[in-house]
Amino acid sequence: MEALFQTKRMIALPAEAKDIPFIIYMENDPANRNFIWQGTEEQHRAEIADPAHILAVFRGEDGRNIGYMLCHLDRKSEVFELRRIAIDAKGQGYGREAMEGTMRFAFETLRMNRFWLDVYPDNAVGIRLYKSLGMHRDGMLRQSYKSERGYLDQIIYSMLKGEYFARSSAVPEADWLLWKQKAPQSLETERLLLRRVTEADFEKVHSVLGDPEVMYAWEHGFSEEETRAWIAQTLARYEEDGFGHYAVEVRETGEFVGVIGLIREKLCGYPLLGIGWMLCKACWGNGYATEAAGAVIRDAFDHLHVKEILADIRPENTASRRLAERLGMKAKYEIVKRYRGKDMVHIVYVIKADLSDKK
């Protein structure tokens, strides 16, 4: 039987009729029964047959069943509901391993948008685990289930697709400090010089940021005041992070091309490393953006030992999407960013260090 997913120490397999006695044993174990519902053999047989449910057992390296899960799929709305999960071998880290594998299966294999579950307030172990995984507490359903213990509240925890991928791309604080010490002040390519922006570059930078055609993804050209604020923020990034956008110039002529570089940002609440680019319209079509951005990415991978770089791009910005694809970046998920009072959908493109050679 084909596995649903595999982790370091276990494999998740679709349950068969022969697994039902083990599942019922798990549900009625005194260590579990206060926190999960108990099903009958007939109910479990129906779950196995129902394509909207996944009943699975977790099997260890020795072939022994060590736990199970039951989930419900709403494929229309792309919602994965984890209805029950239990581990027999407690205190050995199998619960976290099973949860991480299940979330990976939901988001990366099934491409679900939302993963959720409910938990009783007295399930302290489960709540600690869900919080540590970065799940969001959506609220509480008061006295929503009547059991032998009485009327029970249920707390809802969830994670969205964007939050899952952002969490896996988050950068530890120690890495930021390392990059601050090692980030170069300039780069050179065959045709271009990438150097730090200065206040003296105002006119050049404003010729790009103030152009509505260049900035159409922002839906406005920057005012002079906004450009000065952008330069001030870039200078602050050099000081705080050790890196930021470069001013890009043609080496032979000194012609100003635009600004390209790495930026420290947050998506879905997680600290990430992004790359951004804005080039003057007169320089479009010369391959400058690919050359400069490629140099930034290679340097980040080769010298800063960055593991992953992201770019969030609006769906209608086809030029930037094509550039991201030429750089070897892959569209992974969508997020919504609020800018000037408007919600804007962005596609998040990702390139990992092991993909930098475009294999």
N, C-alpha and C positions, 0 to 999 in steps of 0.2 A: 504494500500500500504506500502511495506517495505521501511524503511528509508535508505538513503545512509549513513548518519552519523548523530550524535547528539552532540550538545555542551551544555554548561550550560543553555543557554537561548533560543536555537532554534533547530529546526530539519530540515534537508535537505531531501526533497522528490522529486522523479522524477516528472517532470511536466506532467500535463494532458492537454487535449484540453481546459478544463475550466479555466486553469491558463494563457492561452495565452493573454487575454485582459490585465491582470495585468502586464505581461512581456512587452507588447508593451507600456503600460502606463509608466513603469519604463524607457524604452529606450528613450522615447520622453519627459520625464520630463526635463524642462529647467536646472535643477541641474545636470543632467546626460548626456544629449544628445551630449554635446561637447566632451565627453570622451569615449563613447561607440557607436558601430554601431547600426543602427536601422534595425530590421528585419520585414518581413511581416508575416501575419498569415500563409500563405502557407509555408514559410521558416521554421517557428517554428514547424509546423506540421511535416515537413520532418525531422527536428532535433530530435523530439520525437521518430520518427519511425526508425531512423538510429542508429544501434548499435555502430557506431564509435563516436557518439556524446552523451553527457549527458546534458540535459536541466533540471535544477532543481530549485525549489523554496525553500526559507528559510522561515519557518513558526515559529512564536513566540509561547510563552506559552499560549496565549489566542486564538490560532488557526488562527491568522491573518497573511497573507503573508507580510513579511518585507523585502524581497529582492529576488534575483535570480542569477543564474550563468549558463553559457554555457561553456562546455569544449569539446575538441576533443582528442580522444585517438588513439595513434599509438601503438598498442599492440606489433607489431613486434619489434620495437625499444624501447619499454617501455617508451614512452614519453607522458606526460600529458600536454596538452596546455590549459591554462585557457583563453578562448577567451573573455568572458564578465563576469563581476560581478558588481552588484549594490545593494545598501541598501537604503531602503526608510526612515527608522528612523535614521537620521544622527546625529553624535555627541554623541552617546551613547555607543560606543565601539563595535557595532555589526559588523562593517567592519573587524576589527582585528579578532573577534571571528569566523566570516565566513571564512576568509582566513586561519586561523590556522586549522579549521575543514576540509577545502578543502585539505590542504596540508597533513594532517593526513590521509584522505581518499585516496589520491593519492599514498602516500608512504607505508602506513601500511596495507591498505585494498587491493588496486589494485596492490601493489608491483612495482610501476613504478620506473624508474631510474632517469628520468629528469622531472622537473616541470618548465614550463616557461610561460611567458606572455609578451605582449608588451604594452607600455603606452606612451601617448603623453607627450612631454616635459613640457607642461603647466599644467599637472595634478599633482600639487605639493602635494596634500593630498595622492594620490595613491603612489607616489614615496617615500614619507616619510615612509609610511606603509611597502612597499616592502623592503626598506633598513633596517627598524627596525626588520623585520622578518629574516634578514640574507641573503636575496637573492643577487645574484651576478649580477652586471651590465655587460652584455656580449658585448654591443656595441649599435650603433644606425643605423637604416635603414633610410637613408636620403630621405625625400620627397617620402615616399613609399605609401602614401594613399592620394587620392584626395577626398576632402569633400567640403561641402558648405563653409568651412572656408579656402579653398585653399589646396595646397600641404602640407601634414603634415609629420613630422619626427615621427619615432617610436623607442623608447628605449626598448631594450630586457633585461629582468631580468629573472634569472633562479636559480634553486637550484637542486643539485644532491642528490641522495639517501644517499650517505655517509655523505654529509654535513648536511642533515636533522637529521640523527640519532646522529651525533656528536654534533650538536647544542643542542639537547635535553639531551645530557649527559654532557654538559659543566659544569665545577665546578667554582662557584663564588670565587673570591679572598678571601673573608672572611673565606670560608671553608678551604682553604690552610693554612691560619694563625692559625685556630683552630687546625688543625691536627699537625702543627709544634709544638704546645704547648703540645699535648697529645700523640704523637706517642711514643710507647715503644722502648727501646733500645735492648730488647731481648724478645724472646718467647720460651716456652718449650712445647713439646708434649710428648706423651707417650715414644717415642724412640729418639726424636731429640731435639737439642738445636739450636735455631736461634739467632744469635748475629750479631752485626755490623762488617763489614769488616774493617780490618786495613791494613796498608802498609806491615806489617809482613806476611800477607797472600798471598803475591805475588806468591810464588811457587805453592801453593794450587790452587789459582784462575787460574793461567796460565795453570795448568794441565787440566783444564776444557775448558777455552776459547781458548786455543791453540790447542785443539783437533779438527781436521777437521770433524770427525764423529759426535761429539757433536754439532758442529757449522755448520752443512751442510745446514741449512736454510739460513745462511749468505753466503754460498758458499765459505767459507775460514776459516781456523783457525787463531786466532789472533796472531800477532807477539808479542814479549816481549814488544815492545814499545806501541802497541795498548792495551795490558793488563794493563800496568802501567797507561795509559790514562784512561782506564775504571775504575780502582780503584780510581784515582784522581777525576773522575766525580762522583763516588759513595760517596766519602767523602764530596764533595761539596754539594751533594744532602742532606746529613745528616744536614749540616750546614744551607742550604738555605730553605729546605722543612721540615726537621725533620724526614724524612724517606727515604728509598732507599732499595736496595737489602740487604738481610741478608746473612751471611755465615752460612751454615747449616752443623751441625756435629752430629754424633751418640753420644748420651749422655754417654753410657757405655764405649765406646772405644776411643772417640775423632776423629774417622775417618771422613775425610772431604767428604761431600756429593755433595756440589755444592753451587749455589747462587740462592735465590728466594726472591722476595719482590715487594713492590709497587713502582711505578715510576710515576712522573709527566711528562706528555708528551702532544703533540698536534697532533690531527688528523683532517684533513680538516680545519686547522686553529683554532680549538677550544681546550681549555685546558681541559684535561681529566685525570682520574686516571686509570693507567694500572697496570697489574701484569705481571711479567716476571719470567722465570725459566730456568736454565741451570744446568744440573746434570752430574757428571762424569760417564763415560760409565760403570765402574765397579759397580756402584750403581743402574743401571737400573733394573727394575723388582722387586724391593723390596717394592714398595708402598711409598717410601720416598717423592717423588714429590707431591703425593696426600695429604699425611699427612702434609707436611710443607706448601704447598700452601693453603690447607684448613684452617690451623691455621691462616695464614695471612689474609685470607678473613673474617673469623669469628671475629678476633680481630678488623678489620676495621669496620665491621658492628656493633659489640657490644659496642666497646669503643670509636671509632672515629666517629661513627654515619654516616659513609659513605653511600650514597644512591645507588651507582652503581660502578662496577669495570669492566674494559674491558681488553681483551687480543687480540692483532692482530697477526694472525698466517698464515703462508703461506699455501696454499691449499695442497701442497705435504707433509707437516710436519704432517703426520698422528698420530705420537705418541703424539705430543702436542695437536692436535685436540681431541684425545681420552681423554687426561688428562683434558682438558677444560670441556668436556662433563661430566666426572666423578665428577668434581667440581660443576656441576649444571649450567654451563655456556651454553648459547644458541647462535648459529650463527645468526647474525642479518643482516649484510651487508658486502660489499666488498669495499676496498679502494686500491689505488695504491701508494706505497711508493718508492721513488727513493733512491737507495743505491749504492754507488760506480759507478755512471753513468748508472745504470740499473733500469728500472721500474719493480717493483715486486708487484704482486697482493697479498693482505692479506685479510683473512676473519676475521672480527671483532666479537669476542665472548663477550657476556655481561651477567653479573649476577647482579641482583638487590637485595637490602636488604630484601625485602619481599619474596625472593626465597631462602634465605640462609639456611632455614630449610628443603629444598628439598621437600616441599609439592607439 
